[in-house]
Amino acid sequence: MLIPVTTVDIPDFTTACAHEHIFGSRALTALRAYGLGSPDAHFFLCRKGREPAAALYLSSGGVLTISSDERADPAPIAALVQRMQVHEVDTNRAQCRALQDLLGGTTESSYYMVYRGAPQRGAFPDIHSGDPRAVFEVLQRSHEYYRTHFVFDSWAADLERRRSHGLSELYQLEIGGEVVGTGSIASMDDECGVIGAVAVVPEHRHKGLGGYITRFLVQRIQSMGKTPRLVSGYDEVAELYRQIGFAPCGRWGELYLTI
């Protein structure tokens, strides 16, 4: 059974968000930032009997994020995808494949990763609180996805919503007064902080700066008493995260659909 979340469903929605902490914290952060009834965020709960099997968060950009266990029925989720004209679904790989069987589309997959290394020590004097305009420029210079899928005003508005509730943090790396890199704590739940959008401009790549930013974010999340987590964008880069202290803890899948 798949239902819109109401106030009485929030405890079960929170429980389902903990089935998988990375996408689950994204959904829970959105709920805590936007609340119920917002036109910019929609929340659904999938039950198996009386048990919460999946938490679903649909953003205004048409991306459906799902935290689920093996009990979540893909059929009503696929129906929701069609009804709401979703163009991207982010979930675990098994559910991604099940939805692809029902909906078609193309998929990508790599590792969920959790930090298992030692506490990070040291100072990071050249990393500062991020200016959204400068960070967005770094992201667009670094990733085609940001050039083709994001507009500054809507991106910045969502970021500010999360930051204003203490649910996200943004940082920039400066060298010689120039902003050359960025990284963020994209979402949080009671257990973890999720590292996101680590990027370095092309002319400063291959200098270890991405790892440097990631280590800073690990330290920052640990200072909150939380566990650092992230998604590896593709399998090859997972080895770089292993060298920092991250370990795989499952696989994610993204389903891309043509509306």
C-alpha positions in Angstrom: 0.0 0.0 0.0 1.4 3.4 -1.0 -0.1 6.5 0.7 0.7 10.2 1.0 2.3 11.0 4.3 0.2 12.7 6.9 1.2 13.9 10.4 0.3 10.6 12.0 2.6 8.8 9.4 5.8 10.7 10.2 7.1 8.2 12.7 6.8 5.4 10.2 8.2 7.6 7.5 11.2 8.3 9.7 11.6 4.5 10.4 11.6 3.8 6.6 14.2 6.5 6.0 16.6 4.5 8.2 16.3 1.4 5.9 19.1 3.0 3.8 20.7 6.1 5.4 22.0 7.9 2.3 18.8 8.3 0.3 16.8 8.0 3.5 18.5 11.1 5.0 17.8 13.0 1.8 14.1 12.2 2.2 14.1 13.0 5.9 16.0 16.2 5.5 13.5 17.3 2.9 10.6 16.5 5.2 12.2 18.4 8.1 13.0 21.4 5.8 9.8 21.7 3.8 7.2 20.0 6.0 4.0 18.5 4.7 1.8 20.4 2.2 4.6 22.2 0.4 4.2 22.4 -3.4 8.0 21.9 -3.7 8.2 18.5 -2.0 5.8 15.5 -1.8 6.2 12.5 0.6 4.8 9.0 0.4 4.9 5.9 2.6 4.8 2.3 1.3 3.6 -0.2 3.8 3.8 -4.0 3.9 0.9 -4.8 6.1 1.3 -2.4 9.0 5.1 -2.2 8.6 6.8 0.8 6.9 8.6 -0.7 3.9 9.7 2.5 2.0 9.9 6.3 2.4 9.5 8.2 -0.8 10.3 11.9 -1.5 9.4 13.6 -4.8 11.2 16.9 -5.4 9.8 19.7 -7.6 12.4 18.8 -10.2 10.8 15.4 -10.8 13.3 13.3 -8.9 11.9 10.5 -6.8 14.1 9.4 -3.9 13.4 6.1 -2.1 14.7 4.5 1.0 13.3 1.0 1.2 13.9 -2.6 2.3 13.1 -5.8 0.4 9.4 -5.6 1.3 8.6 -2.6 -0.8 6.3 -3.5 -3.7 7.6 -1.9 -7.0 4.2 -2.0 -8.7 2.5 0.9 -6.8 5.8 2.8 -6.9 5.9 2.4 -10.7 2.3 3.6 -10.9 3.3 6.7 -8.9 6.2 7.4 -11.2 3.9 7.3 -14.2 1.2 9.4 -12.6 3.6 12.1 -11.3 5.7 12.2 -14.5 8.9 11.4 -12.6 12.1 11.5 -14.8 14.6 10.1 -12.3 14.4 7.5 -9.5 17.2 7.2 -6.9 17.0 4.0 -4.9 18.8 0.7 -4.1 20.0 -1.3 -7.1 17.6 -4.2 -6.6 14.5 -1.9 -6.6 16.0 0.1 -9.5 16.1 -3.0 -11.6 12.6 -4.0 -10.6 11.3 -0.6 -11.6 13.2 -0.7 -14.9 11.4 -4.0 -15.7 8.1 -2.2 -15.2 8.9 1.2 -16.7 11.8 0.8 -19.1 14.5 3.5 -19.1 18.2 3.4 -18.5 20.1 2.9 -15.3 23.4 3.7 -13.5 24.8 2.1 -10.4 27.7 2.2 -8.0 28.4 1.9 -4.3 26.9 3.4 -1.1 29.9 4.0 1.2 30.3 4.6 4.9 33.4 5.9 6.7 35.3 3.3 8.7 38.6 5.0 9.1 40.2 6.8 12.1 39.0 10.2 13.3 40.2 12.9 11.0 42.7 15.3 12.6 44.3 18.5 11.6 43.4 22.0 10.4 41.9 23.0 7.0 42.6 26.8 7.0 41.8 27.3 3.3 38.2 25.8 3.5 35.5 28.3 4.4 31.8 28.5 4.5 30.5 28.5 0.9 29.1 31.4 -1.0 26.3 29.9 -3.1 27.0 31.9 -6.3 30.8 31.0 -6.2 30.1 27.4 -5.4 27.5 27.1 -8.2 30.0 28.4 -10.7 32.5 25.7 -9.5 29.9 23.0 -9.9 28.9 24.1 -13.4 32.6 24.2 -14.4 33.2 20.8 -13.0 30.1 18.8 -13.9 28.0 18.7 -17.1 25.1 17.5 -15.0 25.0 20.9 -13.2 25.2 22.7 -16.5 22.3 20.8 -18.0 20.0 20.1 -15.0 20.3 23.0 -12.5 19.3 26.7 -12.5 20.9 28.8 -9.9 17.7 30.3 -8.4 16.0 27.0 -7.7 19.2 25.3 -6.6 20.1 28.1 -4.2 16.5 28.3 -2.8 16.6 24.6 -1.9 20.0 24.9 -0.4 19.0 27.8 1.7 15.9 26.0 2.9 18.1 23.1 4.2 20.8 25.3 5.6 18.4 27.5 7.5 17.1 24.5 9.3 20.6 23.3 10.2 20.3 20.2 7.9 22.9 21.0 5.3 26.3 22.8 5.1 28.2 24.3 2.2 31.9 24.9 1.9 34.4 26.2 -0.6 38.2 25.7 -1.0 40.2 28.8 -1.8 43.7 29.0 -3.3 45.2 32.4 -3.8 41.9 34.1 -3.2 40.2 32.0 -5.9 37.4 29.5 -5.2 38.7 26.3 -6.8 36.7 23.6 -5.1 33.6 22.8 -3.1 31.9 20.2 -1.0 28.8 19.9 1.2 27.0 18.0 3.9 24.0 17.5 1.7 21.7 15.9 4.2 21.6 14.5 7.7 19.6 12.2 9.9 20.1 11.2 13.5 22.8 8.7 12.6 24.8 10.2 9.7 25.8 13.1 7.6 26.0 12.6 3.8 28.8 14.2 1.9 27.8 15.5 -1.5 28.8 17.7 -4.5 32.6 17.5 -4.0 34.0 19.2 -7.0 37.3 20.8 -8.1 37.6 23.1 -11.2 39.4 21.4 -14.1 42.6 23.3 -13.9 43.2 22.2 -10.3 42.4 18.5 -10.7 44.8 15.7 -10.0 46.3 17.5 -7.0 44.5 15.6 -4.3 42.1 18.4 -3.6 38.9 16.3 -3.8 40.3 14.0 -1.1 41.4 17.0 0.9 37.8 18.5 0.8 36.3 15.1 1.7 38.6 14.6 4.7 37.5 18.0 6.0 33.8 17.0 5.6 34.5 13.7 7.4 36.0 15.7 10.3 33.1 18.1 10.3 30.5 15.3 10.4 32.4 13.4 13.1 32.4 16.6 15.2 28.6 16.3 15.3 28.8 12.7 16.6 27.5 11.4 13.3 28.8 8.8 10.8 30.0 10.2 7.4 28.4 8.5 4.3 28.5 9.2 0.6 27.7 7.7 -2.8 30.4 6.8 -5.1 29.6 8.2 -8.6 31.1 5.2 -10.3 33.0 2.1 -9.3 36.5 3.3 -10.2 36.3 6.4 -7.9 35.3 4.1 -5.0 38.9 3.1 -4.7 39.9 6.7 -4.0 37.3 6.9 -1.2 38.7 3.6 0.2 42.1 5.2 0.5 40.5 7.9 2.7 38.7 5.3 4.9 35.4 4.7 3.3 34.0 1.2 2.7 31.2 0.0 0.4 27.9 -0.8 2.2 25.6 -1.7 -0.7 24.8 -0.4 -4.2 22.6 2.4 -5.3 20.7 2.6 -8.6 19.4 5.5 -10.6 16.7 5.0 -13.2 16.3 7.6 -15.9 13.0 7.9 -17.8 11.8 9.8 -20.8 8.6 11.6 -20.0 
